[in-house]
Amino acid sequence: MNTTRHVVAIDIGSNSFHLIIAKEHAGCLTIVDRQKQQVSLSDGFDANGNLTAAAISRGVECLKEFSQRFSRLPHSAVRIVATHSLRKAKNRDQFIQAAFKVLPYPIEVIDGQTEAGLIYQGVAHTQAIKGRTLVIDIGGGSTELVIGRHFDTCLKESLEIGTGQFRRQFFADGKISQQQFEQAYDCAIIHLSTVADRFRQYGWKAVLGTSGAFKMIELCLKEINGSSKISAKQLKRLKKQLLHWQTCDNIPLRSIPADKLSLLPGAVAIVSACFDILAIASLTYCSGALREGVLYGLCHSRSDSDSRERTINSMCKLYHTDRDYSRRVIAQINQFGGQLELQFKQLKQLKQAQQSSIVPLNDAELHALTSAAQLHEIGLSINSIKRQQHGAYIVQHSEMLGFSEEERWLLKILIRNHRGNIKLEPDLVGVTQVRLVFLIALFRLAISCTQGRLNIACMPLKLQFTEQQIKVEMTQSITDKKGFFDELIKHSTRLQAVGLTLALND
């Protein structure tokens, strides 16, 4: 019999305290609660390097509220870690003793290297990491840089620069001037220069940014430009905009809480320095961080499997999907993908590939189609009539660890349009509408070819691909299946409405 246990992680940070609670059962981990409070511990130091009574009181009161959320949970494992502010507080024992009275668990004050390692584990368990990846975490009092691959770290460092520190040191008066920004930027460059050479020499293929600093910048860019992509070009524009606003009080952004706006100039200065000294063109924000690393360290579940795979398996169990049927749909998708790749190679041999719009499925598209095949029937748990809409809603509002916002969006669109009328949304992930419709068409055809749920071989359907057209070469054995042929006619009508021709050669 599998026992359900709860795991609890608390991150005592310099700006904010974080609580995350998860339920572990049968090898699956489900997040059941998240809480965050801005305590601003780093603002509570006196001239002697001690935390003030007011700062200690704020922190203890927050931990008291956290404890009420899990104190009655059975079979729970709890780990509390504290980072930069408690590392440097001369009277940290006083804080720890006061905290123990309201939350009777030990507080681990971890060093920067340990923090960097836990941050990377948090990212690796919530984001699919394949090649060598640089992870940057900018906290209130320190910045961690880690290079890793899969679940292993290769290089990690912790630097004493953070958004809370920069707010006090360079933007305490709330003004944002060219001189202030340059001083903050130069300070970040000086600290980063001590490790930049080693990181550049090691190299990476992808860059991920985690922590409140990157989330804040992403929200800014999305509100200002309509795009949340964090690039060197967009950072320069954001810096220019901050200088135009002149003071933190003049920042008119609604996506960021008013009490956090004063952290924005320092965050932009540190991130800009990271981009310049490490020659970063762009990065992707991910939500996994220290608290997730602590959480997964408490789990009995295997930690070396793909986080997306664990999420899919957990949702399949939760919504009782038909795994055998899903495997048949995936096999049909792979067959179509093979035909597409073969046709591309044939055109390449004829030196026509560059003139053709035929492009084989890439890894991201194939993974999206495979995941959609496994999850496209989860909406049946609500209602069979509009199951595609219910399934899309579940994907949109579930906490799908390992899936980025863009990956979840594509998965939602595929599930929403696997049957019925096709409804598209504005481009959020750089996938053109033509390509999106093409993926939807392949997915719908694969599902139609596996109707009946019998454990039989893939249907011998041959597809020929041209620009904005899929030609279905029919055989006698297929045209004899009137129900299947009628379904293809419906697909043809619905795909035509969104710009793709499904030609049936009977």
N, C-alpha and C positions, 0 to 999 in steps of 0.2 A: 504494500500500500504506500503510495506517495504522500509524504507529509508536506503540507504547505507551510512555508516559512517566509517571514518578512525580513528584508534587509534594508538598513537605514544608513544613509551617508549624510554627514553634515560638514560643510566647508565654511570655516570661519575666515573670511577674507578681509582685506583691508577696507574695501568699500562696502561690500554686501556679505550677508550670511545666507547660505543656501542649504535647503533641506530637500532630500529626495528619498522617497519610500517606494520600494518595489516588492511585489509578491513573487516568490519563486515556487514553481510547482511543476513536477514532471519534466524537469529540464528547461522550462520556459520561464522567462522573466517578464513581468508586466509592471510597468510604472503605474502606481496608484495615487501618488500625490507628489507635488512639487511646491515648494514655498521659497520665497526670496524676500529678504528685508534689507533695505539700505541702512546700515548701522554707522557707516563712516568712522570705523575704528581708527583709521589712520589720521583723522582730524583731531583725535583726542589725546595728543601727547603734550606734556608740559615741557618746560625748558630743560629739565633734567632727564628727559627720555622716558618718563613714566606715563602710563595711561592715567588720565584723570578719573576721579570718582564718577563723573557724569558719563564718560565713555564706557567705563566698566558696567555702570548701571544699564546703559542702552544695550550692551551686548548680552548681559545676563537676562534682561527682560525678553529679548528676542529668543534666546535659548529656552526660556521657560515656556514661551508660546509654542516653540517647536516640539517640546517634550509632550505637550498635551495631545499631539497628533499621532503619537506612536506608543505612548507609555502602556497602553492596554493591549497592544498587539501580541498574540501568542507566538512563540518560537521565533523571536526576532534577534537579528544580529546587528549591532550598532558600531559604527566607527566615526569618530569626530577628528578632523584634522584642522590645524590652524597654520596660517602661512605668514607672510612678511611682517605684519604689524605685531603679532605676538612673538615672532622671532626676535624682533629688536626691542620689545618692551622690557625695561629693566625690572618692572614689577609684574611680570606675566604670571608668577605664582599666585599673586593676589587675585588676578582675574580667574585663573583656573580653580582656585579654592571656592570663590564665589559662585562660579558656574556649576561646580559639582553639587552644590546644595539644591539646585533646581533641576539639574540633569545629571544623575549619578552614573556617569560614564567617563572614562579617562579622555583627556584631550591630548592629542599628539601634536606637538609643535614640530613640524617637518622642515628639513632644510630645503634649499632651492633645488638641488639635484633630485631629491625625492619628489618634490612638487612637480618638476618637469616630467619625470617618468610617469607619475599618476595622470597628469594632463594628457600625455600621449596615449595612455591606455584608455582614458575616457573617450578620446577621439576615435581610436581604433575600434572600439566596441560600438560606436554609434555611427560611424562613417566607413564606407568600404575603402580600405587603403590597399592598393596593389603594388605599385612601384614605389621607389624611394620618395618620401614626402617630407616637406618641411612644415612643421606646425609652430605657429606663433601664438602665444597667449599673453595679453597685456592686462595685468591686474591693476589694483589700486596702488600697490607699493612695489611690485616687481614685474619683470617681463621674462617669460621663459621661451626659449627656442629649442626645438627638438627636431632631429632628422630620424626617421624610422621607416621601417618597411613591414607590412603586415602588423604583427603584434610585438615586434622587436625594435628597441631603440638603438640607434647607431651613435648618435652624438647629442648631447643635451647640455644646456647652460641656463643659468638664472642670473639676471642683471637687476640691479636696484634702481630701476626706473619704472614709474607707474603713473596712472592718470590722476590719482589723488595727490601724489607727491608733486606732480607738475602743476596742478591747480594751485597748491599752496605756494610753490616756489616761483611760478612765472605769471599766474593769472589770478592772484589773490584779490586784486581790486575789481575783478569782473570785466576789465577792459581787454580788448583783443587788438593789439597793435603789431605792426611789422616787426618792430624791435623785440617785443615780447615773444612773438612766434619764433623768430630767428634764434633767440637765446634758448628757448625750449628745444628747438630742432638741433642746435649745436650740442647741447647737453646729451641728447639721445645719441647723436652720432659718436660722441666721445666714448660713451659706454659700449655701444655696438661695435666700435672699431676694435675692441679687445678680443672679439670672437669672430668677426666677420670673415677673416681670411680662412680660418679652419672650416667654417660652414660653406663658403664658396668652393673651396677645394674639394670638399666631400660631394657636393652637388645634390640635386634633387630633380624630380620630374613634375611634381605638383606642389602647390602651396595652399595650406589651410589656415585660416585665422579663427581663433576661438576666444571667447570672453566677452564681457560687456562692451569693451571698447570697439571691437569689430561689429558687434550687433548694432551699436549706436550709429556707427558710420554707415552701415548698410541701410538702416532705416532713414538716415538723412538723405542719402543718394536716391533712394526710392521715392521719397517725398519731393525732392527737388527736381530730379531728372526723369522719374518714372522707371528707372532701371536701378536694381540693387547691386549691380556688378561693381566690385571694388577694384579699380585699376589705377595705375599711376596718373593717367590723364584725368580721371574723375577726382582723385585726391587733390590735384593742383587746383581744379575748379572749386572744390569745397573749401580749400584754404583761402582762395580769393574771395569766396562768398563770406567766410567768417570775418575777414579783414573789412569787408564792406559793411557788415553789421556792427562792427566796432566794439560792442559790449555783449556779454552773455545775455543780458536782459533784453536785448533787441532781437535775439534769435527767434524767429516766428514759427519754428517747426512744432507741429502738433504730435508727431509720432514719438517724441522723446519726452519723458516726464520733466517738468520744470526744475525739479531738484537735481537733475542730472546734467542739465545744459552746461553747467560750469565745468564739467569734465571733458566736454567735447574738444575745446582747443588743444588741450594736452594730448588727448587721444590722437587727433589728427597729426600733431607734431611727431609723436613717437612712431606712428604707422608710416608717415612720410619718410622718416629717417630709415626705417626698416626697408622700405621699397628702394630707396636710393642706394644705400650702402650694400645691400644684398642683390641689387639689380633685379628686383621683382617687377614683372610687368602687370600681373593681376593675381588675385587670390580668391578663394571661395570661403565664405563664412560657414562654419559648422557649429552646432549647438553643444556638442559633447565637450566636456571639460573635466576639471579636477574631480568634481563630485561624482561624475559617472565612473571615473577611474577607481575611486574609492569604493563605489557601489559594486562594480563587477569583481573587485578583489575579494569581496565578501561572499560571492556566489559559489555554490557547489557545482553549478552548470559548467559545461566545458567553455573555456574562454578562447579557444583557438579556432573556432569555426566562424565563418562569415556572418557578420551581424545581420545582414539582409536575409541570409538564409534562415537564421533563428527567428527573425520577425515573420517571415512567410510561414514557417512551420507552426509558429504559435497561433497565427491567425487562421490557418487551415484547421487546426485543432479546435479553436474557439468557435468557428462557424461551421464545423462538420462538413467540409468540402469533400467532393468525390475525387480522391487522389488518382485513382486509376484513369478516370475520365480526363483529368488534367494532363496526365502524362501522354495520352493519345493526342490531345490538342497540341502539346509541345512538339511531339514527333511530327505532326503535320506542318507546324511552323518551320521546323528544321528542314523538312523536305522542300518547302517553298524557298527557304533561304538558300538551300543548295542549288536550286534551279536558277535563282537570281545571280548567284556567284558564278555559276557555270556560263551563263549567258554573258556576263561581264567579261570573263576571261576570253571567251570566243571573240567578242568585239575587240578586246585588247590585242589579240593576235592579228586581227584584221586592221589594227591601228585606228579603230573607230570609237574607242572607249571615251576619249576626251570630247568627241563631238556628241556623244550620247549622254542623256540624263540618267542612265541606269547606274545605280550605286549599290553595291552589296550592303547587307545589314552590318552595321558596326557592332561592337561589343555592347555598347549602351542600349542600342535599339533591340538587340536580341535578348538582353536581360530584361528589358521592359516588357517585351512580348511574352517571355517565359513567365515572369512574375504575374502578368495579367492573366495568363492561362491558368495559373494556380489559384488566383483570387477572384476571377470574374463572376463566380456564383455565390460569393459571400452575401450578396443582397437577398438571396432566397431565405435567409434567416428572418427577414422582415416581411417580405411579400414577394410572390412569384411574378405578379403582373408587371411591376416596375422594378424588377430586380437590378437592372443595369443602373438605374438612378440611385437605388439604395446602396448598391455596392460602391459606387463612386463617392457617395456621402461618407460611408464608413472609412474608406481610404483617406479622404480629405481630413477627417477629424480624429483619426487614430494616431497614436504616437508610434510611428514606424521607425524604430531604431535602425540605422544603417542606410536609410534613404534620405537623400538630400531633398530640398524643397522642389527642385526641378525634376528629380526622378519621381517623386510622389505625384507631381502634377501630370507628367506623361502617363503614369500608371492610372491615375484617375480618369484621364481622357479616354484611354483605351477601354477601360471597363465601362465607362458611361456610354460608349458608342459601339459596344460589341453586338448590340441588337437594336431594333427600332430605328427611329429617325436619328440622323447624325447631327449633333449639336457641337459646334466648335467654340473655342474661347480664344481671346487675344493671345498672341505669342508671348510666352513668359520665359522660355528656355532656349531661344535661338533655333528651335525646330521650325522650319518653314511650314506653311499650311499645306503646300503640295506634298511634302514628305510626311506630314502627320496623317493626311488622308490616305496616303499610300500604306502606312503602317496599319491604319484602321481597316483598310481593305484586306490586307493579308490576314489580320486577326479574325475578321468576320468569316473569311473563306475557310480558315483552319477550323473554326468552330462548326461551320456548316458541314464540313467533311467528316466530322466525328459524331454527328447526331446518332442517337440510338444507344450510345454508351456500350456497345458490344466490343469485346476485346479482340478486335480484328486489325489487320494491317492497315497502313495509311491508304486513303483513297488515291488511285493513280491519276490524279488531276494534274495536267501539264499546263503551266502558265508561261506566257510569252510577254515580256515587259517592253513597253515603248514609253515615250514621253507622255505622262499623265494618262496612261492606258495600261490595263492588264487584260490580255487576251486569254481566255479560257478555252483550251482545246478539248472539246468534248469527244468522248468515245461512245460506242453503242451501249456499253455497260452502264455508262453514266446517264445518258439520255433516257434510258429505260426507267430510271428512278425519278418519277414525275414529281414527287414531293421535293426532292433535292433540286431539281431543275427549276421549279417554281420559286424556291427560296433564292436561287441565284438571280432570277428575274427581279425580285424585290431588292436584293443588294444592288443590282445594276441601277435601278431607279434612284435609290437613296444616295449612292455614290455619285451619280451624275449631277445631283443637286448641289454637291460640294466640289465639283470640278474634276472628277476622275471617271473615265469611261471604263466600264467592265464589259468587254466584248465577248459574247458567247458564240463560239464557232461550233454549231451543231450540224 
